[in-house]
Amino acid sequence: MWASASATPVATLVKDPMIACAPILCTRWIAYTDTVLHACIQTLEA
């Protein structure tokens, strides 16, 4: 098992990148979804 002294920095390292990356991932996901929806709409209209 992890010692509490080493678990705290690990937990911080795990949390911080997620906090930093979440907005980027959300933006990319929205852009990807928008692209897919646009492609589907074009296919349906064709």
C-alpha positions in Angstrom: 0.0 0.0 0.0 1.0 3.6 -0.5 2.5 5.5 2.4 0.4 8.6 3.1 3.5 10.8 2.5 3.9 9.5 -1.1 0.2 9.2 -1.8 -0.5 12.9 -1.4 1.9 14.1 -4.2 0.6 11.3 -6.4 -3.0 12.4 -5.8 -2.0 16.0 -6.6 -0.3 14.9 -9.8 -3.3 13.0 -10.9 -5.8 15.8 -10.1 -3.9 18.8 -11.5 -3.4 17.5 -15.1 -7.1 16.6 -15.2 -8.0 20.1 -14.1 -5.5 21.6 -16.6 -6.6 19.3 -19.5 -10.4 19.3 -18.9 -11.1 22.6 -20.8 -8.9 21.5 -23.7 -10.6 18.1 -23.9 -14.1 19.7 -23.7 -13.2 22.1 -26.5 -11.8 19.4 -28.7 -14.9 17.1 -27.9 -17.3 19.9 -28.8 -15.3 20.6 -32.0 -15.3 16.9 -32.9 -19.0 16.6 -32.2 -19.7 19.6 -34.3 -17.7 18.2 -37.2 -19.5 14.8 -37.0 -22.9 16.5 -36.8 -22.0 18.7 -39.8 -20.9 15.7 -41.8 -24.1 13.8 -40.9 -26.3 16.7 -41.9 -24.5 17.1 -45.2 -24.9 13.4 -45.9 -28.6 13.5 -45.2 -29.0 16.6 -47.4 -27.1 15.0 -50.3 
